[in-house]
């Protein structure tokens, strides 16, 4: 009964476009893929510096991070935020 405003009307949440009424996981799949590529590259590059340093893994991770960034730029990742 606490969710009912009037008889027969149930409030389910804020309307889209109002503060607090937003969709989860904004963006396209390709944007999330590029973010995951960049994050994995930074993680592996950081691990490469901690365990050695293992320079070949560090430079490979840096190259993968750059590729992920270029993928993000090519697919207009910055247009996905609302």
PyMOL Python script that loads the backbone (N, CA, C, O; Angstrom):
from pymol import cmd

cmd.read_pdbstr("""\
ATOM      1  N   UNK A   1       0.808  -1.189   0.000  1.00  0.00           N
ATOM      2  CA  UNK A   1       0.000   0.000   0.000  1.00  0.00           C
ATOM      3  C   UNK A   1       0.856   1.260   0.000  1.00  0.00           C
ATOM      4  O   UNK A   1       0.391   2.317  -0.426  1.00  0.00           O
ATOM      5  N   UNK A   2       2.102   1.169   0.471  1.00  0.00           N
ATOM      6  CA  UNK A   2       2.940   2.362   0.552  1.00  0.00           C
ATOM      7  C   UNK A   2       3.326   2.859  -0.835  1.00  0.00           C
ATOM      8  O   UNK A   2       3.617   4.043  -1.003  1.00  0.00           O
ATOM      9  N   UNK A   3       3.333   1.972  -1.837  1.00  0.00           N
ATOM     10  CA  UNK A   3       3.715   2.368  -3.181  1.00  0.00           C
ATOM     11  C   UNK A   3       2.546   2.942  -3.973  1.00  0.00           C
ATOM     12  O   UNK A   3       2.739   3.413  -5.093  1.00  0.00           O
ATOM     13  N   UNK A   4       1.377   2.913  -3.434  1.00  0.00           N
ATOM     14  CA  UNK A   4       0.211   3.374  -4.174  1.00  0.00           C
ATOM     15  C   UNK A   4      -0.077   4.835  -3.856  1.00  0.00           C
ATOM     16  O   UNK A   4      -0.175   5.231  -2.695  1.00  0.00           O
ATOM     17  N   UNK A   5      -0.211   5.633  -4.933  1.00  0.00           N
ATOM     18  CA  UNK A   5      -0.539   7.042  -4.770  1.00  0.00           C
ATOM     19  C   UNK A   5      -2.036   7.194  -4.593  1.00  0.00           C
ATOM     20  O   UNK A   5      -2.502   7.805  -3.632  1.00  0.00           O
ATOM     21  N   UNK A   6      -2.774   6.638  -5.518  1.00  0.00           N
ATOM     22  CA  UNK A   6      -4.236   6.624  -5.414  1.00  0.00           C
ATOM     23  C   UNK A   6      -4.696   5.212  -5.708  1.00  0.00           C
ATOM     24  O   UNK A   6      -3.893   4.337  -6.033  1.00  0.00           O
ATOM     25  N   UNK A   7      -5.946   5.006  -5.594  1.00  0.00           N
ATOM     26  CA  UNK A   7      -6.493   3.682  -5.825  1.00  0.00           C
ATOM     27  C   UNK A   7      -6.177   3.225  -7.244  1.00  0.00           C
ATOM     28  O   UNK A   7      -6.624   3.855  -8.203  1.00  0.00           O
ATOM     29  N   UNK A   8      -5.414   2.139  -7.399  1.00  0.00           N
ATOM     30  CA  UNK A   8      -5.129   1.577  -8.711  1.00  0.00           C
ATOM     31  C   UNK A   8      -3.885   2.130  -9.378  1.00  0.00           C
ATOM     32  O   UNK A   8      -3.498   1.626 -10.432  1.00  0.00           O
ATOM     33  N   UNK A   9      -3.235   3.150  -8.813  1.00  0.00           N
ATOM     34  CA  UNK A   9      -2.037   3.732  -9.396  1.00  0.00           C
ATOM     35  C   UNK A   9      -0.833   3.311  -8.572  1.00  0.00           C
ATOM     36  O   UNK A   9      -0.778   3.569  -7.370  1.00  0.00           O
ATOM     37  N   UNK A  10       0.132   2.663  -9.215  1.00  0.00           N
ATOM     38  CA  UNK A  10       1.327   2.190  -8.534  1.00  0.00           C
ATOM     39  C   UNK A  10       2.516   2.970  -9.057  1.00  0.00           C
ATOM     40  O   UNK A  10       2.716   3.051 -10.269  1.00  0.00           O
ATOM     41  N   UNK A  11       3.301   3.540  -8.174  1.00  0.00           N
ATOM     42  CA  UNK A  11       4.506   4.272  -8.542  1.00  0.00           C
ATOM     43  C   UNK A  11       5.637   3.269  -8.646  1.00  0.00           C
ATOM     44  O   UNK A  11       5.934   2.562  -7.683  1.00  0.00           O
ATOM     45  N   UNK A  12       6.281   3.200  -9.827  1.00  0.00           N
ATOM     46  CA  UNK A  12       7.341   2.217 -10.035  1.00  0.00           C
ATOM     47  C   UNK A  12       8.728   2.826 -10.016  1.00  0.00           C
ATOM     48  O   UNK A  12       9.702   2.079  -9.929  1.00  0.00           O
ATOM     49  N   UNK A  13       8.871   4.098 -10.089  1.00  0.00           N
ATOM     50  CA  UNK A  13      10.186   4.726 -10.060  1.00  0.00           C
ATOM     51  C   UNK A  13      10.158   6.031 -10.818  1.00  0.00           C
ATOM     52  O   UNK A  13       9.140   6.394 -11.407  1.00  0.00           O
ATOM     53  N   UNK A  14      11.268   6.734 -10.805  1.00  0.00           N
ATOM     54  CA  UNK A  14      11.324   8.011 -11.511  1.00  0.00           C
ATOM     55  C   UNK A  14      11.212   7.822 -13.018  1.00  0.00           C
ATOM     56  O   UNK A  14      11.624   6.801 -13.568  1.00  0.00           O
ATOM     57  N   UNK A  15      10.657   8.809 -13.654  1.00  0.00           N
ATOM     58  CA  UNK A  15      10.521   8.778 -15.113  1.00  0.00           C
ATOM     59  C   UNK A  15      11.880   8.969 -15.764  1.00  0.00           C
ATOM     60  O   UNK A  15      12.727   9.674 -15.216  1.00  0.00           O
ATOM     61  N   UNK A  16      12.110   8.356 -16.928  1.00  0.00           N
ATOM     62  CA  UNK A  16      13.365   8.590 -17.648  1.00  0.00           C
ATOM     63  C   UNK A  16      13.513  10.059 -17.989  1.00  0.00           C
ATOM     64  O   UNK A  16      12.542  10.712 -18.370  1.00  0.00           O
ATOM     65  N   UNK A  17      14.720  10.580 -17.856  1.00  0.00           N
ATOM     66  CA  UNK A  17      14.976  11.983 -18.152  1.00  0.00           C
ATOM     67  C   UNK A  17      14.890  12.872 -16.933  1.00  0.00           C
ATOM     68  O   UNK A  17      15.216  14.056 -17.014  1.00  0.00           O
ATOM     69  N   UNK A  18      14.459  12.331 -15.800  1.00  0.00           N
ATOM     70  CA  UNK A  18      14.413  13.106 -14.566  1.00  0.00           C
ATOM     71  C   UNK A  18      15.622  12.726 -13.716  1.00  0.00           C
ATOM     72  O   UNK A  18      16.203  11.658 -13.907  1.00  0.00           O
ATOM     73  N   UNK A  19      16.005  13.592 -12.780  1.00  0.00           N
ATOM     74  CA  UNK A  19      17.126  13.231 -11.909  1.00  0.00           C
ATOM     75  C   UNK A  19      16.829  11.925 -11.171  1.00  0.00           C
ATOM     76  O   UNK A  19      15.769  11.774 -10.563  1.00  0.00           O
ATOM     77  N   UNK A  20      17.742  11.015 -11.230  1.00  0.00           N
ATOM     78  CA  UNK A  20      17.547   9.718 -10.600  1.00  0.00           C
ATOM     79  C   UNK A  20      16.881   8.710 -11.515  1.00  0.00           C
ATOM     80  O   UNK A  20      16.803   7.531 -11.167  1.00  0.00           O
ATOM     81  N   UNK A  21      16.399   9.130 -12.670  1.00  0.00           N
ATOM     82  CA  UNK A  21      15.760   8.209 -13.600  1.00  0.00           C
ATOM     83  C   UNK A  21      16.632   7.995 -14.813  1.00  0.00           C
ATOM     84  O   UNK A  21      16.387   8.576 -15.870  1.00  0.00           O
ATOM     85  N   UNK A  22      17.647   7.167 -14.670  1.00  0.00           N
ATOM     86  CA  UNK A  22      18.552   6.922 -15.787  1.00  0.00           C
ATOM     87  C   UNK A  22      18.719   5.426 -15.997  1.00  0.00           C
ATOM     88  O   UNK A  22      18.500   4.619 -15.094  1.00  0.00           O
ATOM     89  N   UNK A  23      19.105   5.093 -17.188  1.00  0.00           N
ATOM     90  CA  UNK A  23      19.364   3.698 -17.512  1.00  0.00           C
ATOM     91  C   UNK A  23      20.723   3.303 -16.958  1.00  0.00           C
ATOM     92  O   UNK A  23      21.600   4.152 -16.799  1.00  0.00           O
ATOM     93  N   UNK A  24      20.900   2.039 -16.667  1.00  0.00           N
ATOM     94  CA  UNK A  24      22.214   1.576 -16.249  1.00  0.00           C
ATOM     95  C   UNK A  24      23.020   1.172 -17.474  1.00  0.00           C
ATOM     96  O   UNK A  24      22.459   0.862 -18.525  1.00  0.00           O
ATOM     97  N   UNK A  25      24.322   1.180 -17.331  1.00  0.00           N
ATOM     98  CA  UNK A  25      25.242   0.788 -18.399  1.00  0.00           C
ATOM     99  C   UNK A  25      25.006   1.572 -19.679  1.00  0.00           C
ATOM    100  O   UNK A  25      24.642   1.006 -20.710  1.00  0.00           O
ATOM    101  N   UNK A  26      25.214   2.871 -19.603  1.00  0.00           N
ATOM    102  CA  UNK A  26      25.101   3.703 -20.798  1.00  0.00           C
ATOM    103  C   UNK A  26      26.150   3.289 -21.814  1.00  0.00           C
ATOM    104  O   UNK A  26      27.172   2.701 -21.460  1.00  0.00           O
ATOM    105  N   UNK A  27      25.900   3.588 -23.042  1.00  0.00           N
ATOM    106  CA  UNK A  27      26.892   3.374 -24.079  1.00  0.00           C
ATOM    107  C   UNK A  27      26.641   2.135 -24.905  1.00  0.00           C
ATOM    108  O   UNK A  27      25.806   1.284 -24.597  1.00  0.00           O
ATOM    109  N   UNK A  28      27.415   2.086 -25.974  1.00  0.00           N
ATOM    110  CA  UNK A  28      27.308   0.960 -26.890  1.00  0.00           C
ATOM    111  C   UNK A  28      28.287  -0.131 -26.501  1.00  0.00           C
ATOM    112  O   UNK A  28      29.200   0.091 -25.706  1.00  0.00           O
ATOM    113  N   UNK A  29      28.091  -1.294 -27.059  1.00  0.00           N
ATOM    114  CA  UNK A  29      28.954  -2.440 -26.745  1.00  0.00           C
ATOM    115  C   UNK A  29      30.383  -2.164 -27.181  1.00  0.00           C
ATOM    116  O   UNK A  29      31.322  -2.510 -26.465  1.00  0.00           O
ATOM    117  N   UNK A  30      30.564  -1.552 -28.334  1.00  0.00           N
ATOM    118  CA  UNK A  30      31.921  -1.292 -28.824  1.00  0.00           C
ATOM    119  C   UNK A  30      32.649  -0.326 -27.894  1.00  0.00           C
ATOM    120  O   UNK A  30      33.871  -0.405 -27.765  1.00  0.00           O
ATOM    121  N   UNK A  31      31.936   0.568 -27.257  1.00  0.00           N
ATOM    122  CA  UNK A  31      32.566   1.475 -26.301  1.00  0.00           C
ATOM    123  C   UNK A  31      33.038   0.717 -25.067  1.00  0.00           C
ATOM    124  O   UNK A  31      34.136   0.957 -24.565  1.00  0.00           O
ATOM    125  N   UNK A  32      32.211  -0.192 -24.586  1.00  0.00           N
ATOM    126  CA  UNK A  32      32.605  -0.984 -23.431  1.00  0.00           C
ATOM    127  C   UNK A  32      33.761  -1.906 -23.770  1.00  0.00           C
ATOM    128  O   UNK A  32      34.619  -2.155 -22.924  1.00  0.00           O
ATOM    129  N   UNK A  33      33.799  -2.423 -25.005  1.00  0.00           N
ATOM    130  CA  UNK A  33      34.911  -3.289 -25.414  1.00  0.00           C
ATOM    131  C   UNK A  33      36.220  -2.508 -25.400  1.00  0.00           C
ATOM    132  O   UNK A  33      37.237  -3.017 -24.929  1.00  0.00           O
ATOM    133  N   UNK A  34      36.206  -1.286 -25.909  1.00  0.00           N
ATOM    134  CA  UNK A  34      37.433  -0.499 -25.916  1.00  0.00           C
ATOM    135  C   UNK A  34      37.865  -0.151 -24.491  1.00  0.00           C
ATOM    136  O   UNK A  34      39.062  -0.123 -24.206  1.00  0.00           O
ATOM    137  N   UNK A  35      36.919   0.112 -23.596  1.00  0.00           N
ATOM    138  CA  UNK A  35      37.266   0.386 -22.197  1.00  0.00           C
ATOM    139  C   UNK A  35      37.885  -0.852 -21.546  1.00  0.00           C
ATOM    140  O   UNK A  35      38.863  -0.740 -20.807  1.00  0.00           O
ATOM    141  N   UNK A  36      37.325  -2.017 -21.815  1.00  0.00           N
ATOM    142  CA  UNK A  36      37.865  -3.253 -21.239  1.00  0.00           C
ATOM    143  C   UNK A  36      39.271  -3.525 -21.785  1.00  0.00           C
ATOM    144  O   UNK A  36      40.142  -3.975 -21.040  1.00  0.00           O
ATOM    145  N   UNK A  37      39.499  -3.260 -23.064  1.00  0.00           N
ATOM    146  CA  UNK A  37      40.829  -3.443 -23.647  1.00  0.00           C
ATOM    147  C   UNK A  37      41.843  -2.537 -22.961  1.00  0.00           C
ATOM    148  O   UNK A  37      42.940  -2.976 -22.614  1.00  0.00           O
ATOM    149  N   UNK A  38      41.476  -1.265 -22.765  1.00  0.00           N
ATOM    150  CA  UNK A  38      42.386  -0.310 -22.137  1.00  0.00           C
ATOM    151  C   UNK A  38      42.666  -0.705 -20.688  1.00  0.00           C
ATOM    152  O   UNK A  38      43.811  -0.660 -20.238  1.00  0.00           O
ATOM    153  N   UNK A  39      41.613  -1.093 -19.958  1.00  0.00           N
ATOM    154  CA  UNK A  39      41.799  -1.473 -18.557  1.00  0.00           C
ATOM    155  C   UNK A  39      42.665  -2.722 -18.416  1.00  0.00           C
ATOM    156  O   UNK A  39      43.516  -2.788 -17.530  1.00  0.00           O
ATOM    157  N   UNK A  40      42.456  -3.707 -19.278  1.00  0.00           N
ATOM    158  CA  UNK A  40      43.273  -4.927 -19.229  1.00  0.00           C
ATOM    159  C   UNK A  40      44.729  -4.619 -19.562  1.00  0.00           C
ATOM    160  O   UNK A  40      45.643  -5.196 -18.972  1.00  0.00           O
ATOM    161  N   UNK A  41      44.939  -3.708 -20.507  1.00  0.00           N
ATOM    162  CA  UNK A  41      46.304  -3.343 -20.874  1.00  0.00           C
ATOM    163  C   UNK A  41      47.000  -2.629 -19.724  1.00  0.00           C
ATOM    164  O   UNK A  41      48.171  -2.897 -19.456  1.00  0.00           O
ATOM    165  N   UNK A  42      46.300  -1.720 -19.035  1.00  0.00           N
ATOM    166  CA  UNK A  42      46.907  -1.046 -17.900  1.00  0.00           C
ATOM    167  C   UNK A  42      47.198  -2.016 -16.764  1.00  0.00           C
ATOM    168  O   UNK A  42      48.228  -1.902 -16.100  1.00  0.00           O
ATOM    169  N   UNK A  43      46.311  -2.956 -16.538  1.00  0.00           N
ATOM    170  CA  UNK A  43      46.533  -3.948 -15.495  1.00  0.00           C
ATOM    171  C   UNK A  43      47.744  -4.814 -15.808  1.00  0.00           C
ATOM    172  O   UNK A  43      48.595  -5.025 -14.943  1.00  0.00           O
ATOM    173  N   UNK A  44      47.829  -5.314 -17.022  1.00  0.00           N
ATOM    174  CA  UNK A  44      48.967  -6.169 -17.374  1.00  0.00           C
ATOM    175  C   UNK A  44      50.271  -5.372 -17.412  1.00  0.00           C
ATOM    176  O   UNK A  44      51.329  -5.901 -17.069  1.00  0.00           O
ATOM    177  N   UNK A  45      50.204  -4.111 -17.825  1.00  0.00           N
ATOM    178  CA  UNK A  45      51.409  -3.278 -17.804  1.00  0.00           C
ATOM    179  C   UNK A  45      51.889  -3.005 -16.392  1.00  0.00           C
ATOM    180  O   UNK A  45      53.091  -3.014 -16.129  1.00  0.00           O
ATOM    181  N   UNK A  46      50.959  -2.763 -15.484  1.00  0.00           N
ATOM    182  CA  UNK A  46      51.333  -2.562 -14.093  1.00  0.00           C
ATOM    183  C   UNK A  46      51.911  -3.817 -13.469  1.00  0.00           C
ATOM    184  O   UNK A  46      52.886  -3.755 -12.721  1.00  0.00           O
ATOM    185  N   UNK A  47      51.309  -4.957 -13.777  1.00  0.00           N
ATOM    186  CA  UNK A  47      51.854  -6.221 -13.279  1.00  0.00           C
ATOM    187  C   UNK A  47      53.230  -6.493 -13.853  1.00  0.00           C
ATOM    188  O   UNK A  47      54.095  -7.037 -13.166  1.00  0.00           O
ATOM    189  N   UNK A  48      53.442  -6.120 -15.109  1.00  0.00           N
ATOM    190  CA  UNK A  48      54.747  -6.325 -15.736  1.00  0.00           C
ATOM    191  C   UNK A  48      55.831  -5.515 -15.021  1.00  0.00           C
ATOM    192  O   UNK A  48      56.969  -5.968 -14.901  1.00  0.00           O
ATOM    193  N   UNK A  49      55.478  -4.326 -14.551  1.00  0.00           N
ATOM    194  CA  UNK A  49      56.467  -3.529 -13.814  1.00  0.00           C
ATOM    195  C   UNK A  49      56.714  -4.073 -12.414  1.00  0.00           C
ATOM    196  O   UNK A  49      57.818  -3.951 -11.883  1.00  0.00           O
ATOM    197  N   UNK A  50      55.687  -4.672 -11.816  1.00  0.00           N
ATOM    198  CA  UNK A  50      55.844  -5.182 -10.449  1.00  0.00           C
ATOM    199  C   UNK A  50      56.606  -6.502 -10.400  1.00  0.00           C
ATOM    200  O   UNK A  50      57.323  -6.746  -9.429  1.00  0.00           O
ATOM    201  N   UNK A  51      56.479  -7.354 -11.402  1.00  0.00           N
ATOM    202  CA  UNK A  51      57.088  -8.686 -11.322  1.00  0.00           C
ATOM    203  C   UNK A  51      58.480  -8.742 -11.918  1.00  0.00           C
ATOM    204  O   UNK A  51      59.062  -9.825 -11.975  1.00  0.00           O
ATOM    205  N   UNK A  52      59.024  -7.666 -12.349  1.00  0.00           N
ATOM    206  CA  UNK A  52      60.314  -7.810 -13.000  1.00  0.00           C
ATOM    207  C   UNK A  52      61.271  -6.662 -12.773  1.00  0.00           C
ATOM    208  O   UNK A  52      62.091  -6.733 -11.858  1.00  0.00           O
ATOM    209  N   UNK A  53      61.208  -5.703 -13.495  1.00  0.00           N
ATOM    210  CA  UNK A  53      60.243  -5.389 -14.551  1.00  0.00           C
ATOM    211  C   UNK A  53      60.455  -6.245 -15.796  1.00  0.00           C
ATOM    212  O   UNK A  53      61.581  -6.509 -16.218  1.00  0.00           O
ATOM    213  N   UNK A  54      59.339  -6.664 -16.361  1.00  0.00           N
ATOM    214  CA  UNK A  54      59.328  -7.425 -17.600  1.00  0.00           C
ATOM    215  C   UNK A  54      58.996  -6.448 -18.720  1.00  0.00           C
ATOM    216  O   UNK A  54      57.832  -6.167 -19.005  1.00  0.00           O
ATOM    217  N   UNK A  55      60.046  -5.943 -19.340  1.00  0.00           N
ATOM    218  CA  UNK A  55      59.873  -4.837 -20.267  1.00  0.00           C
ATOM    219  C   UNK A  55      59.088  -5.216 -21.514  1.00  0.00           C
ATOM    220  O   UNK A  55      58.318  -4.393 -22.008  1.00  0.00           O
ATOM    221  N   UNK A  56      59.247  -6.404 -22.036  1.00  0.00           N
ATOM    222  CA  UNK A  56      58.518  -6.769 -23.257  1.00  0.00           C
ATOM    223  C   UNK A  56      57.013  -6.770 -22.996  1.00  0.00           C
ATOM    224  O   UNK A  56      56.235  -6.366 -23.859  1.00  0.00           O
ATOM    225  N   UNK A  57      56.598  -7.225 -21.808  1.00  0.00           N
ATOM    226  CA  UNK A  57      55.174  -7.233 -21.478  1.00  0.00           C
ATOM    227  C   UNK A  57      54.659  -5.822 -21.244  1.00  0.00           C
ATOM    228  O   UNK A  57      53.530  -5.498 -21.611  1.00  0.00           O
ATOM    229  N   UNK A  58      55.492  -4.979 -20.630  1.00  0.00           N
ATOM    230  CA  UNK A  58      55.099  -3.588 -20.416  1.00  0.00           C
ATOM    231  C   UNK A  58      54.859  -2.867 -21.740  1.00  0.00           C
ATOM    232  O   UNK A  58      53.834  -2.207 -21.912  1.00  0.00           O
ATOM    233  N   UNK A  59      55.805  -2.993 -22.676  1.00  0.00           N
ATOM    234  CA  UNK A  59      55.668  -2.290 -23.951  1.00  0.00           C
ATOM    235  C   UNK A  59      54.540  -2.868 -24.806  1.00  0.00           C
ATOM    236  O   UNK A  59      53.873  -2.135 -25.537  1.00  0.00           O
ATOM    237  N   UNK A  60      54.330  -4.173 -24.713  1.00  0.00           N
ATOM    238  CA  UNK A  60      53.200  -4.786 -25.414  1.00  0.00           C
ATOM    239  C   UNK A  60      51.880  -4.270 -24.846  1.00  0.00           C
ATOM    240  O   UNK A  60      50.948  -3.977 -25.595  1.00  0.00           O
ATOM    241  N   UNK A  61      51.805  -4.162 -23.529  1.00  0.00           N
ATOM    242  CA  UNK A  61      50.588  -3.644 -22.883  1.00  0.00           C
ATOM    243  C   UNK A  61      50.350  -2.195 -23.259  1.00  0.00           C
ATOM    244  O   UNK A  61      49.211  -1.781 -23.473  1.00  0.00           O
ATOM    245  N   UNK A  62      51.421  -1.427 -23.340  1.00  0.00           N
ATOM    246  CA  UNK A  62      51.284  -0.032 -23.763  1.00  0.00           C
ATOM    247  C   UNK A  62      50.735   0.052 -25.180  1.00  0.00           C
ATOM    248  O   UNK A  62      49.872   0.883 -25.463  1.00  0.00           O
ATOM    249  N   UNK A  63      51.227  -0.800 -26.069  1.00  0.00           N
ATOM    250  CA  UNK A  63      50.720  -0.826 -27.445  1.00  0.00           C
ATOM    251  C   UNK A  63      49.252  -1.216 -27.504  1.00  0.00           C
ATOM    252  O   UNK A  63      48.489  -0.658 -28.292  1.00  0.00           O
ATOM    253  N   UNK A  64      48.851  -2.177 -26.669  1.00  0.00           N
ATOM    254  CA  UNK A  64      47.442  -2.592 -26.642  1.00  0.00           C
ATOM    255  C   UNK A  64      46.569  -1.470 -26.098  1.00  0.00           C
ATOM    256  O   UNK A  64      45.454  -1.265 -26.577  1.00  0.00           O
ATOM    257  N   UNK A  65      47.070  -0.733 -25.090  1.00  0.00           N
ATOM    258  CA  UNK A  65      46.314   0.404 -24.561  1.00  0.00           C
ATOM    259  C   UNK A  65      46.125   1.485 -25.628  1.00  0.00           C
ATOM    260  O   UNK A  65      45.055   2.087 -25.726  1.00  0.00           O
ATOM    261  N   UNK A  66      47.152   1.723 -26.413  1.00  0.00           N
ATOM    262  CA  UNK A  66      47.045   2.702 -27.499  1.00  0.00           C
ATOM    263  C   UNK A  66      46.036   2.228 -28.538  1.00  0.00           C
ATOM    264  O   UNK A  66      45.244   3.027 -29.036  1.00  0.00           O
ATOM    265  N   UNK A  67      46.052   0.952 -28.868  1.00  0.00           N
ATOM    266  CA  UNK A  67      45.075   0.403 -29.823  1.00  0.00           C
ATOM    267  C   UNK A  67      43.655   0.552 -29.276  1.00  0.00           C
ATOM    268  O   UNK A  67      42.739   0.906 -30.018  1.00  0.00           O
ATOM    269  N   UNK A  68      43.469   0.285 -27.982  1.00  0.00           N
ATOM    270  CA  UNK A  68      42.148   0.477 -27.370  1.00  0.00           C
ATOM    271  C   UNK A  68      41.709   1.928 -27.407  1.00  0.00           C
ATOM    272  O   UNK A  68      40.536   2.219 -27.643  1.00  0.00           O
ATOM    273  N   UNK A  69      42.643   2.841 -27.174  1.00  0.00           N
ATOM    274  CA  UNK A  69      42.321   4.266 -27.262  1.00  0.00           C
ATOM    275  C   UNK A  69      41.956   4.692 -28.672  1.00  0.00           C
ATOM    276  O   UNK A  69      41.022   5.469 -28.871  1.00  0.00           O
ATOM    277  N   UNK A  70      42.692   4.184 -29.649  1.00  0.00           N
ATOM    278  CA  UNK A  70      42.370   4.497 -31.043  1.00  0.00           C
ATOM    279  C   UNK A  70      41.017   3.913 -31.448  1.00  0.00           C
ATOM    280  O   UNK A  70      40.272   4.531 -32.209  1.00  0.00           O
ATOM    281  N   UNK A  71      40.703   2.721 -30.936  1.00  0.00           N
ATOM    282  CA  UNK A  71      39.390   2.136 -31.189  1.00  0.00           C
ATOM    283  C   UNK A  71      38.289   3.014 -30.603  1.00  0.00           C
ATOM    284  O   UNK A  71      37.254   3.231 -31.232  1.00  0.00           O
ATOM    285  N   UNK A  72      38.522   3.513 -29.402  1.00  0.00           N
ATOM    286  CA  UNK A  72      37.554   4.407 -28.782  1.00  0.00           C
ATOM    287  C   UNK A  72      37.369   5.694 -29.562  1.00  0.00           C
ATOM    288  O   UNK A  72      36.242   6.159 -29.732  1.00  0.00           O
ATOM    289  N   UNK A  73      38.455   6.271 -30.036  1.00  0.00           N
ATOM    290  CA  UNK A  73      38.351   7.492 -30.832  1.00  0.00           C
ATOM    291  C   UNK A  73      37.662   7.234 -32.170  1.00  0.00           C
ATOM    292  O   UNK A  73      36.861   8.049 -32.627  1.00  0.00           O
ATOM    293  N   UNK A  74      37.975   6.103 -32.792  1.00  0.00           N
ATOM    294  CA  UNK A  74      37.397   5.792 -34.099  1.00  0.00           C
ATOM    295  C   UNK A  74      35.896   5.537 -34.011  1.00  0.00           C
ATOM    296  O   UNK A  74      35.164   5.784 -34.970  1.00  0.00           O
ATOM    297  N   UNK A  75      35.441   5.048 -32.869  1.00  0.00           N
ATOM    298  CA  UNK A  75      34.010   4.737 -32.724  1.00  0.00           C
ATOM    299  C   UNK A  75      33.260   5.827 -31.972  1.00  0.00           C
ATOM    300  O   UNK A  75      32.103   5.643 -31.595  1.00  0.00           O
ATOM    301  N   UNK A  76      33.921   6.971 -31.753  1.00  0.00           N
ATOM    302  CA  UNK A  76      33.292   8.130 -31.086  1.00  0.00           C
ATOM    303  C   UNK A  76      32.765   7.755 -29.708  1.00  0.00           C
ATOM    304  O   UNK A  76      31.584   7.930 -29.409  1.00  0.00           O
ATOM    305  N   UNK A  77      33.666   7.233 -28.869  1.00  0.00           N
ATOM    306  CA  UNK A  77      33.285   6.790 -27.531  1.00  0.00           C
ATOM    307  C   UNK A  77      32.781   7.940 -26.676  1.00  0.00           C
ATOM    308  O   UNK A  77      31.941   7.727 -25.802  1.00  0.00           O
ATOM    309  N   UNK A  78      33.267   9.148 -26.900  1.00  0.00           N
ATOM    310  CA  UNK A  78      32.873  10.287 -26.078  1.00  0.00           C
ATOM    311  C   UNK A  78      31.457  10.769 -26.376  1.00  0.00           C
ATOM    312  O   UNK A  78      30.913  11.578 -25.624  1.00  0.00           O
ATOM    313  N   UNK A  79      30.858  10.291 -27.448  1.00  0.00           N
ATOM    314  CA  UNK A  79      29.468  10.645 -27.749  1.00  0.00           C
ATOM    315  C   UNK A  79      28.488   9.794 -26.972  1.00  0.00           C
ATOM    316  O   UNK A  79      27.284  10.040 -27.042  1.00  0.00           O
ATOM    317  N   UNK A  80      28.965   8.785 -26.222  1.00  0.00           N
ATOM    318  CA  UNK A  80      28.077   7.863 -25.528  1.00  0.00           C
ATOM    319  C   UNK A  80      27.616   8.350 -24.167  1.00  0.00           C
ATOM    320  O   UNK A  80      26.624   7.836 -23.651  1.00  0.00           O
ATOM    321  N   UNK A  81      28.278   9.302 -23.573  1.00  0.00           N
ATOM    322  CA  UNK A  81      27.841   9.736 -22.248  1.00  0.00           C
ATOM    323  C   UNK A  81      26.631  10.635 -22.406  1.00  0.00           C
ATOM    324  O   UNK A  81      26.507  11.362 -23.391  1.00  0.00           O
ATOM    325  N   UNK A  82      25.758  10.580 -21.447  1.00  0.00           N
ATOM    326  CA  UNK A  82      24.477  11.291 -21.581  1.00  0.00           C
ATOM    327  C   UNK A  82      24.422  12.416 -20.602  1.00  0.00           C
ATOM    328  O   UNK A  82      23.428  13.140 -20.550  1.00  0.00           O
TER     329      UNK A  82
END
""", "prot")
cmd.dss("prot")
cmd.show_as("cartoon", "prot")
cmd.util.cbc("prot")
cmd.orient("prot")
